[in-house]
Amino acid sequence: MARSKEERTGDPSCKLIRTGNKRIQQRRCLTSKLHFLLVVPVCLIFCLVENAAGLDTSLCTSPLGMESGDIPDVDLTASSSFEMGNVGPQNGRVRVEKQGGAWCPKHQITSDAEEWVQIELHSVHVISAIETQGRFGNGHGQEFAEAYVVSYWRPELSKWVRYRDITGNEIIKGNINTYLAAKRELNPPIIGSKIRVLPYSYHRRTVCLRVEIYGCQLRGGLLSYSVQQGSKRGENWNFYDHTYDGVWEGNYLTKGLGTLFDGREGPSNFKDDYYGHERGKGWVGWKNDTKNSTSPVEIIFKFESVREFNSVRIHTSNQFSKEVQVFSEARVFFSVGGKYYHGDPIMYKHKEDCIFEDPQYISIKIPQRIGQYVKIQLFWATKWMLISEVTFDSQPAMGNFTEEVAQTHPTVATITPAEDVAQSQSDASESSSGGNRIPQEMINHMIGQTPTLHEEWSPVTIVITTVISSFVAIILVLLLILTAMVFRQKMKSRGEIPGSRNGMPLHYGEHHLEFGYATPEDIRKAKIATNVEYQEPFTEPQYPDFPGSGNAMSAVIENSSDSGVNVSGKGSLTQYYSCTLVSNPTPASTQDSANEYEYAVPNELGKLLPNQLSPLKSIPNSPATMNRTCSRNVKQRFRELGVPEIPKHRLRMLRKLGNGAFGTVYIGELENSSKATKNLVAVKQLLKNATEKDKMDFLEEVRLLSSLTDPNVTHVLGVCCENEPHSVVLEFLELGDLCQFLRQNDTLLPTSNKKLSLSNLLHISSQIASGMKFLEARNIVHRDLATRNCVVGKGLVVKISHFATDTDLYSCDYYRLDGKMPLPIRWMAWESLFVGKYSTKTDVFSFGITLFEIFSYSRHSPYPTMSNQEVIHNLRRLSVLEESDLFEPLSKPNNCPRDVYQLMCDTWRRNDEDRPTFWEIHSFLTRKILQCTPYLNKGGGSSRATATTATVAAITGPSGSSSLVEHYIV
């Protein structure tokens, strides 16, 4: 009988069969080695994930088997069923048409939520999302659950617990029809072995339900932790364990899991909230004066079985300037029974860090310790101690273990950051009898001389494996970096990612929340507190190619008594006024008190404060020398920007608009180099006595504005840095702001020329959507979009600008809440007002209000019959899920197409993910313009471009330039 390949070769991958097959075997050997190099890192990563007792929800997104049938029918039960065989719980599987098509409870559903369908998982799982669906029944079903609540159970709890999200809300939004499935993310996730879904209805109704759950099996073996409840810091923040689901006995938490095991690290600034709903959440903290100065914070962790521990990592805050520091010392004890903690406690001493305030992961290495219970004592370094996450690296211990008995005088093993693990092992003396530090020989004897994990490989094998794995890891990292660089370069070449002008990354401090352009990451990191500086329009964005302006212009038009015009918007864009101003009544009760609610708004007006500028060289202390040096530096930096330099003799100031954060804003006249034509411009002058900091901030603002390039967004024309005062020249459009332009052309006014058709209004709206699409593509948030913050030029060109915040003309559009920064509440999304959340979707909300202004010709501000307090109350209804149906949207303007009004309503949806994107809005408006083209000229044959050109020609006059330009000349 022929021998097998393995018998002939000995090693099937690396030994030779015959000399003639040498090359083939070499290739096989090489292939085997490459396979080994790829498999080892993957196995190591898997082992790390397997052993880590931390919660990573990013790995828990897979369906658990309702749809696929991995969860059998016997694991599905229900409180009742209308008919067990036809609509029993076994039929409640998402996207499965079986028998009656869903589970239907016997009784109708109310807000009592007493009927349930239960899923048995047999082991503790992490549930990250729940998906529900109604009963389609091949088109005959009419039942679905509009909302539901969830309860869960796990052995350590020994009871059913009602799930609440981070905001404390129990009710989860369900379905809107019988056929579409609705998947809802759970934040925080559920940790349980049994799940119950209870349909909920605001009105009595018949409900049927299909369910799928998403998640993974809990790894690491942690069952619960016990700790003293956190402390409160003043009136604004508390550091409680808000998500703890165990037993609260007075001020002590037991038998549950919460913030310390939710897979989320606390924010860098403990005053922020990583959920975006309430300040202070994300950290559990304790105050020193609540205990004795030598009494530590003690946390006890319970695991499902005895485990062998390798290390523990603690995520802690170190904002020493706020009296918060990393613990000075940590002691880790181990126990099998949980009553006595004998053996050698590991003592870790932390070196004080008063340089970096970023949160830190403190890793404590644990050499060969076993136990089912782990007790960690954290000693104070200052007044406050904050931690957000505790993770363990461990694996199940093999053998039989008995509980400890009473014992005294344990020895202590000390570990400091500078010590080696081997040194720690040598320093730790052997535990006395009954301790939980067991010699290796005893462990081997207890498990029947079975070698442990550390003895399975020889030292040479371990060294070779480590070297090869490290080598492969380095190669993989380099490949990832190279791929990212190539991908980024391609995106840059397509214009999707703007490049930095000077190679410096832009950073944002915690005082950068205001109206204007900003990225959502900036807004999340902004400090929303009483000491926050509130900036003006165009906050510095994440990408330097799309800048912001740190100050808004106050447009004060002389000889005009219409300063009370209320045409509000959500943007802070500079206003230019070339049209005769048309006033309208001010909304009722603009001075109402706003003390009824809490708002996430700052109370101070500030300037743009970029965090990273090239540092100035050391300059002498002499004031005269300092001024000359600063002037030279500013002039040099202006020229380094690459922005065209405009001689001052080519500028002539015509009218003062107002005072901005850095100086005065003017309307001026710019003479072209050919001296044949002159253009109107806006000029922002820096104060002559400006401080060095103001000059640097002004310089940064110019740098940002100069890189904003889009046909529907205003941009910088140049700078004047020859002599002080330094100035920046901005684009100006002849026909003024869109709000006044619409009022001048209102078809209901007897003096109106009635030049704006439906297609013209759509064309205006489409241009605004195009400009916002440009910002959305770069994740830039405007935060004050309105018709007053858009300007109009020849050819009916509309551009988004940033000059209305400080304009007296529109002061009534901003409402001051509790003495804080005035806000355009009639244009704001509810999450911006009540939560302080700004995103491109809040800009979409404001765009819907702007559409209403356009199609109503800005005759009045939104909600003209409501007072400011009533507007706030109306938005509050939208912020509460149970009251969202009571929200009163704006009514449809006359002559507004039904589908355009439906678009407005879509932008005002409660959930921001349900609102359309600006790309979708722009596409819709573009198609709508094409549909309306045949109606522009009943005679036919006139294109949209021809009609628009004719309209603009009628507005601007035969010469093609605005006949109202003279309005600016003094």
BASEFI-232733 format. One record per residue (C-alpha): y, x negated, z negated; residue in three letters. Coordinates in steps of 0.5 Angstrom, whole numbers, plus 2048, in hexadecimal, padded with zeros to 3 digits. Example, Ala and Ser with C-alpha at 12.3 -4.5 7.8 and 13.67 -1.06 7.14 Angstrom:
# residues 2
7F77E77F0ALA7FE7E57F2SER
END
This chain:
# residues 970
800800800MET8077FD802ALA80B7FB7FCARG8127FF7FBSER8187FC7FDLYS81A7FA7F5GLU8137F77F4GLU8147F37FAARG81B7F17F8THR81C7F17F1GLY8237F37F1ASP8247F87F7PRO82B7F67F8SER82C7EF7F7CYS8257EB7F9LYS8237E97FFLEU81C7EC803ILE81C7E7808ARG8207E180BTHR8217E5812GLY8247EB80EASN8297E780ALYS82F7E980DARG82D7F080CILE82C7EF804GLN8327EB803GLN8367F1806ARG8327F6801ARG8337F17FCCYS83B7F17FDLEU83B7F97FETHR8377FA7F7SER83C7F57F4LYS8427F97F7LEU83F8007F4HIS83E7FD7EDPHE8467FB7EDLEU8488027EFLEU8438057EAVAL8448017E4VAL84C8037E3PRO84A80A7E5VAL84580A7DFCYS8498077DALEU84F80C7DCILE8498127DBPHE84780E7D4CYS84F80E7D2LEU8508157D3VAL8498177D0GLU84B8137CAASN8528157C9ALA85381B7C4ALA85A81C7C7GLY85C8237CBLEU85D8227D3ASP85F8287D6THR8608257DDSER8588247DDLEU85782C7DBCYS8588307E1THR8518327E4SER84F8397E4PRO84983A7DELEU84583E7E2GLY8478467E2MET8478467EAGLU8428417EBSER83D8447E6GLY83C83E7E2ASP83E8427DCILE8388477DCPRO83884F7DBASP83584E7D4VAL83B84A7D2ASP8408507D4LEU8418557CFTHR84685B7CEALA8498607C8SER8478657CDSER8468677D4SER84786E7D8PHE84086D7DBGLU83C8677D9MET8388667E0GLY83E8677E4ASN8448647E1VAL8418607DBGLY8448597D9PRO83F8567DEGLN8438597E4ASN8498567E1GLY84984F7E5ARG84F84D7E9VAL84F84E7F1ARG8488517F0VAL8468587F3GLU84085A7EFLYS83E8627EDGLN8458657EBGLY84985F7ECGLY84B85D7E5ALA84B85E7DETRP84E8657DCCYS84E8677D4PRO84C86E7D2LYS85386F7CFHIS85A86F7D2GLN85E8697D1ILE8658697CCTHR8698647C9SER8648647C3ASP85F85F7C7ALA8598617C4GLU8548617CAGLU85185A7CCTRP84D8567D1VAL84A8507CDGLN8478497D0ILE8428457CCGLU84383E7CELEU83E83B7C9HIS8428357C8SER8498337C6VAL84D8337CDHIS8548327CFVAL8578387D2ILE85D8367D7SER85E83C7DBALA85C8437DBILE85B8477E2GLU85B84F7E2THR85A8547E8GLN85985C7E8GLY8548607EBARG8548607F3PHE84E8647F4GLY84E8637FBASN8548667FCGLY85386C7F7HIS8558697F0GLY85C86A7EDGLN85B8677E6GLU85E8607E4PHE86185D7DEALA86885C7DEGLU8688587D8ALA8638557D3TYR8628517CCVAL85D84C7CBVAL85984B7C4SER8548457C3TYR84F8427BETRP84C83C7BCARG84783A7B7PRO84C8367B3GLU85183C7B2LEU84C8417B1SER8508477B3LYS85484A7B9TRP85B8477BBVAL86084A7BFARG8638457C4TYR86A8447C4ARG86E8407C9ASP87383A7C7ILE8788407C7THR8748447C2GLY8738497C7ASN86C84D7C7GLU86C8517CEILE86A84E7D4ILE86C8507DBLYS8678537DFGLY8668567E6ASN86B85A7EAILE86585D7EFASN85E85E7EFTHR85C8597F4TYR8608527F2LEU85E84E7EDALA86384B7E8ALA8628447E5LYS8668437DFARG86783C7DBGLU86683C7D4LEU86B8377D0ASN8688357CBPRO8618357CEPRO85C8397CAILE8568357C6ILE85083A7C5GLY84983C7C6SER84A8437C7LYS8508477CBILE85284E7CBARG8568517D0VAL85A8577CELEU85D85C7D3PRO86485E7D0TYR8698637D3SER8708667D1TYR86D86D7D3HIS8678707D2ARG86386F7D9ARG85C86E7DCTHR85A8667DDVAL8558627E0CYS85485B7E0LEU8518547E3ARG85284E7DFVAL8518467E1GLU8538417DCILE8558397DDTYR8548337D9GLY84E82E7D7CYS84A82D7D1GLN84D8297CBLEU84C8227CAARG84D81D7C4GLY8498227BFGLY8508247BBLEU84F82B7B8LEU85582B7B4SER85B8277B0TYR85E8297A9SER8658277A7VAL86B8297A4GLN87082D7A8GLN87682A7ABGLY87D82A7A8SER88382D7AALYS8898297ACARG89082D7ACGLY8918337AFGLU8908317B6ASN88982E7B6TRP88282F7B2ASN87C82A7B3PHE87782F7B1TYR87082F7B5ASP8728357B9HIS86B8367BDTHR8668357B7TYR86183A7B7ASP85D8397B0GLY85F83B7A9VAL86683B7A6TRP86583A79FGLU86C83A79CGLY86F83479FASN8688317A1TYR8648317A7LEU85C8317A8THR8578337ADLYS85B8337B3GLY85E82F7B9LEU86582F7BBGLY86A82A7BETHR8678247BCLEU8618267C0PHE8658297C6ASP8658247CBGLY86C8237CCARG87181E7C9GLU87781F7C6GLY87E81E7CAPRO8818187C9SER88781B7C5ASN88481F7C0PHE8898247C0LYS8878267C7ASP88182B7C9ASP87C8297CETYR87A8307CFTYR8828327D0GLY8828387CCHIS8848367C5GLU88782F7C2ARG88382B7BDGLY87C82D7C0LYS8778287C2GLY8778247BCTRP8748257B5VAL8798217B0GLY87A8217A8TRP88081F7A4LYS87F81979EASN88381D799ASP87D823799THR87881E796LYS878818791ASN87B811795SER87480E794THR870814796SER86E81479DPRO86D81A7A2VAL86581B7A3GLU86181E7A9ILE85A81F7A8ILE8568207AFPHE84F8237AFLYS84A8227B5PHE8448267B7GLU83F8207B5SER83F8197B2VAL8438147B7ARG84480D7B8GLU84B80C7B9PHE84F8067BDASN8568087BCSER85B80D7BBVAL86280E7BEARG8688117BBILE86E8137BFHIS8748137BBTHR87C8137BCSER88080D7BAASN8878107BBGLN88A80C7B5PHE89180E7B6SER88F8157B4LYS88B8127AEGLU8848137B2VAL88080D7B2GLN87980B7B3VAL87580B7ACPHE8758057A9SER86D8057A7GLU8678087A9ALA8618097A5ARG85A80C7A9VAL85480E7A4PHE84E8117A7PHE8498157A3SER8428197A5VAL84381E7A0GLY84A81F7A0GLY84A81F799LYS84B818797TYR84E81279BTYR84A80C799HIS84980579DGLY84F8017A0ASP8558057A2PRO8598027A8ILE8608007A6MET8657FF7ACTYR86C7FC7ABLYS8717FE7B0HIS8777F97B1LYS87D7FD7B1GLU8817FE7B8ASP8887FF7B8CYS8897FD7BFILE8868037C3PHE88680A7C2GLU88180C7C7ASP87B8107C4PRO87580B7C3GLN86D80B7C3TYR86B8087BDILE8638057BESER85F8047B8ILE8598007B9LYS8538027B5ILE84D7FD7B5PRO8468017B4GLN8488077B0ARG84480D7AFILE8458147ACGLY84681B7AEGLN84D81C7AATYR8538177ABVAL8598177A6LYS85F8147A9ILE8658127A4GLN86C8107A7LEU87180D7A2PHE87880E7A3TRP87D8097A6ALA88380D7A6THR8858147A5LYS8818187AATRP87A8177ADMET87981A7B4LEU87281A7B8ILE87081F7BESER86981C7C0GLU8638197BCVAL85D8177C1THR8568137BFPHE85280F7C3ASP84B8107C0SER8448127C2GLN83E8157BEPRO83B8117B9ALA8338117B9MET82F8117B3GLY82E8157ADASN8348157A8PHE8358187A1THR83B81A79DGLU83F815799GLU83F816791VAL84481478CALA84680D78CGLN84C80878BTHR85080278CHIS84F802794PRO8517FC798THR8577FC79DVAL8577F97A4ALA85E7F77A6THR8607F77AEILE8677F57B0THR8697F57B7PRO8687EE7B8ALA8617EE7B5GLU85B7ED7BAASP8557F27B9VAL8507ED7B7ALA8557EB7B2GLN8557F27AFSER84E7F27AFGLN84D7EB7ABSER8537ED7A6ASP84F7F47A5ALA84A7F379FSER8447F679FGLU8447FD79CSER8417FE795SER83A803795SER83C80A797GLY84280879CGLY84280A7A3ASN8438037A6ARG83C8017A7ILE8397FB7A9PRO8367FA7B0GLN82F7F87AEGLU82F7FF7A9MET8318037AFILE82C8007B4ASN8278027AEHIS8298097ADMET82880A7B5ILE8228077B5GLY8248007B8GLN8278037BETHR82C7FE7C0PRO8348017C0THR8388027C6LEU83B7FB7C5HIS8347F87C5GLU8327FB7CCGLU8357F57D0TRP8357EE7CFSER83B7EA7CEPRO83B7E77D5VAL83A7EE7D8THR8407F17D4ILE8457EB7D6VAL8437EC7DDILE8437F37DDTHR84A7F37DATHR84D7EE7DFVAL84A7F17E5ILE84D7F87E2SER8547F57E1SER8547F27E8PHE8527F87EBVAL8577FC7E7ALA85D7F77E9ILE85B7F87F0ILE85B8007F0LEU8627FF7ECVAL8657FB7F2LEU8627FF7F7LEU8658057F4LEU86C8027F3ILE86C8007FALEU86A8077FDTHR87080A7F8ALA8758057FCMET872806803VAL87380E801PHE87A80D7FEARG87C809804GLN87A80E809LYS87D814805MET883810805LYS88380F80DSER88281680DARG888817809GLY88481B803GLU8868167FEILE88D8137FEPRO88D80B7FCGLY8928087F7SER8988057F9ARG8977FF7F4ASN8907FF7F2GLY8928027EBMET88E8087E9PRO89280D7E6LEU89180F7DFHIS8948157DBTYR8968157D4GLY89581B7CFGLU89C81D7D0HIS89C81F7D7HIS89B8277D8LEU8A182B7DCGLU8A282E7E2PHE8A182B7E8GLY89B8277ECTYR8968257E7ALA88E8247E8THR8898287E3PRO8878227E0GLU88E8207DEASP88F8277DBILE8898277D7ARG88B8207D4LYS8928237D3ALA8948247CBLYS89582B7CAILE89982B7C3ALA89F82B7C0THR8A18247C2ASN89F8247C9VAL8A58237CEGLU8A58287D3TYR8A78257DAGLN8AA8287E0GLU8A78297E7PRO8A38247EBPHE89F8217E5THR89C81A7E7GLU89581C7EBPRO88F8187EAGLN8908167F2TYR8968127F3PRO8978147FAASP89881B7F7PHE89E81A7F3PRO8A281E7EEGLY8A981F7ECSER8AB81E7E4GLY8B18227E4ASN8B38297E7ALA8BA82A7EAMET8BE82F7E8SER8C18337EEALA8C88367EBVAL8CC8397F1ILE8D38397F0GLU8D78407F2ASN8D18447F1SER8D08497EBSER8C884A7ECASP8C68457E7SER8C184B7E5GLY8BD84C7EBVAL8B684C7E9ASN8B18497EEVAL8AC8467EASER8A78417ECGLY8A283C7E9LYS8A48367ECGLY8AA8327EASER8AD8307F1LEU8B482E7F2THR8B88347F5GLN8BD8347FBTYR8C183A7FCTYR8C483B803SER8C4842803CYS8C8847800THR8C58497F9LEU8C28507F8VAL8C18517F1SER8BD8567EEASN8BC85A7E7PRO8B98557E1THR8B38577DEPRO8B385C7D8ALA8B38587D1SER8B38517D3THR8B584F7CCGLN8AF8527C9ASP8AB84E7C4SER8A584B7C5ALA8A284A7BFASN89C84F7C0GLU89884A7C3TYR8968427C3GLU89883E7C9TYR8958387CCALA89C8357CEVAL8A182F7CCPRO8A78307C9ASN8AB82A7CBGLU8AE8287D2LEU8AC8217D4GLY8AC81D7DALYS8A78197DELEU8A48147DALEU89F8107DEPRO89A80B7DAASN8998067DFGLN89F8027E2LEU8A07FB7E3SER8A27F77DDPRO8A97F57DDLEU8AA7ED7DCLYS8AD7EB7D5SER8B47EC7D5ILE8BA7E97D1PRO8BD7ED7CBASN8C47ED7CESER8C67F47D0PRO8C97F27D6ALA8C47ED7D8THR8BF7F37D7MET8C37F87DBASN8C37F37E1ARG8BC7F17E1THR8BA7F87E0CYS8BE7FA7E6SER8BB7F47EAARG8B47F77E8ASN8B57FE7EAVAL8B97FC7F1LYS8B37F77F3GLN8AE7FC7F1ARG8B18027F5PHE8B07FD7FBARG8A97FC7F9GLU8A78037FALEU8A8803802GLY8AD809802VAL8B2808807PRO8B9806804GLU8BF80A805ILE8C6807805PRO8CB80B800LYS8D080C806HIS8CB81080AARG8CB815804LEU8D181A802ARG8D081F7FCMET8D28267FELEU8D082A7F7ARG8CD8297F1LYS8C682D7EFLEU8C582B7E8GLY8C38267E3ASN8BC8237E3GLY8B881F7DEALA8BA8187E1PHE8C181A7E3GLY8C581F7E8THR8C28237EEVAL8C78247F4TYR8C78277FBILE8C9822800GLY8CA820807GLU8C681A80ALEU8C9817811GLU8C3815815ASN8C380D818SER8C581081FSER8CB81381BLYS8CA819820ALA8C781E81BTHR8C881F814LYS8C282380FASN8C3826809LEU8BF823803VAL8BE8237FCALA8C081D7F8VAL8BE81B7F1LYS8C28167EDGLN8C08127E7LEU8C58127E2LEU8C980B7E1LYS8C880A7DAASN8C080C7DBALA8BC8087D6THR8B78037D9GLU8B18087D7LYS8B580E7DBASP8B68097E1LYS8AE8077E1MET8AC80E7E1ASP8B18107E7PHE8AE80A7EBLEU8A780D7E9GLU8A98147EBGLU8AC8117F2VAL8A680E7F3ARG8A28147F2LEU8A68197F6LEU8A78147FCSER89F8147FDSER89F81C7FELEU89E81D805THR89C824808ASP8A082880DPRO8A082E808ASN8A282A802VAL8A9827801THR8AA81F801HIS8AE819800VAL8B3817805LEU8B5810802GLY8B980D7FCVAL8BF80A7FBCYS8BF8047F6CYS8C47FF7F9GLU8C98017F3ASN8C88057EDGLU8C780B7ECPRO8C180A7EFHIS8BF8117F3SER8B98147F7VAL8BA8187FDVAL8B681E7FELEU8B4823804GLU8B8829804PHE8B782F808LEU8BD83380BGLU8BC83A80ALEU8BB839802GLY8B583C7FEASP8B0841800LEU8B28467FBCYS8B98477FDGLN8B7846804PHE8B384C803LEU8B8850800ARG8BD84F805GLN8B885280AASN8B5857806ASP8B485D80BTHR8B6862806LEU8BD85F805LEU8C386380APRO8C685C80BTHR8BF85980DSER8BE856814ASN8B7859813LYS8B4852817LYS8AE851813LEU8A8854816SER8A1855812LEU89F84F816SER8A584B814ASN8A384D80DLEU89C84B80ELEU89E844811HIS8A284280BILE89C844807SER89884080BSER89C83A80AGLN89C83A803ILE89583B803ALA894835807SER899830803GLY8958337FDMET88E831800LYS89182A801PHE8928297FALEU88B82D7F8GLU8878287FCALA88A8227F8ARG8898267F2ASN8908277F0ILE89382C7ECVAL89A82F7EDHIS89B8347E7ARG8A18377E9ASP8A083A7F0LEU8A58407F2ALA8AA8427F8THR8AF83F7F4ARG8AC8387F5ASN8AB8387FCCYS8B0836801VAL8B1839808VAL8B483580EGLY8B5836816LYS8AF83981AGLY8AD83D814LEU8AA837811VAL8A8837809VAL8A7832804LYS8A58317FDILE8AA82E7F9SER8AC82D7F1HIS8B382E7F0PHE8B38357ECALA8B28347E5THR8B98327E3ASP8BC8377E7THR8C183C7E4ASP8C08407E9LEU8B98417E7TYR8B98407E0SER8B78487DFCYS8B08467E2ASP8AE8427DCTYR8AD8447D5TYR8AD8407CFARG8A78417CALEU8A983F7C3ASP8AE83B7C5GLY8AA8367C9LYS8AB8357D1MET8AC83B7D5PRO8A683D7D9LEU8A68417DFPRO8A18467DCILE8A284B7E2ARG89E8467E6TRP89A8437E2MET8928447E1ALA8908467DATRP88C8407D9GLU89283C7DASER8968407D5LEU8918417D0PHE88C83B7D0VAL8918367D4GLY88C8357D9LYS88F8337E0TYR88B8327E6SER88B8347EETHR88983A7ECLYS88F83C7E8THR89383A7EEASP88F83F7F2VAL8918447EDPHE8988437EESER8978437F5PHE89584A7F5GLY89C84C7F1ILE89F8487F6THR89C84C7FCLEU89F8527F8PHE8A684F7F8GLU8A584E800ILE8A3855802PHE8A88587FDSER8AD853800TYR8AF8517F9SER8B38577F7ARG8B18567F0HIS8AD8527EBSER8A58547EAPRO8A485A7E5TYR8AC85C7E5PRO8AA8627E0THR8A785D7DBMET8AA8597D6SER8A88527D5ASN8A48547CFGLN8A18597D3GLU89F8547D8VAL89C8507D3ILE8988567D0HIS8958587D7ASN8938507D8LEU8908517D1ARG88B8567D4ARG8898527DALEU88784C7D5SER8838517D1VAL87C8537D4LEU87B8597D1GLU88385B7D3GLU8838587DASER88285F7DDASP8898617DALEU88D85C7DDPHE89285F7E2GLU89385B7E8PRO89985B7EDLEU8998617F1SER8998617F9LYS89F85F7FCPRO8A2864802ASN89F862809ASN89A85D806CYS89485D809PRO88E85F805ARG88A859806ASP890855804VAL8918597FETYR8898587FCGLN88A8507FDLEU8908517F8MET88B8557F3CYS88684F7F4ASP88A84A7F2THR88B84E7EBTRP88484E7E9ARG88384C7E2ARG87E8477E3ASN8818417E7ASP87A83F7EBGLU87B8467EEASP8828457F1ARG8828437F8PRO88483B7FATHR88A83A7FEPHE886838804TRP88383F804GLU88A842803ILE88D83E809HIS88783F80DSER88884780CPHE88F84780DLEU88E843813THR889848816ARG88E84E814LYS89484B818ILE89084B81ELEU88E85281DGLN89585481CCYS897850822THR896856827PRO89B85A823TYR8A1856823LEU8A3858829ASN8A185F82CLYS8A285D833GLY89D858832GLY89C851835GLY8A084E82FSER89D84982BSER89D848824ARG8A1841825ALA8A684582ATHR8A784A825ALA8A884581FTHR8AD841823THR8B1847825ALA8B184981ETHR8B484281CVAL8B9842821ALA8BC84981FALA8BC846818ILE8BF83F819THR8C484181FGLY8C483E826PRO8C5837824SER8BF837820GLY8C283481ASER8C3839814SER8CA83C814SER8CA83C80DLEU8CA83480CVAL8D283580BGLU8D0838804HIS8CF831801TYR8D582E803ILE8DA82E7FEVAL
END
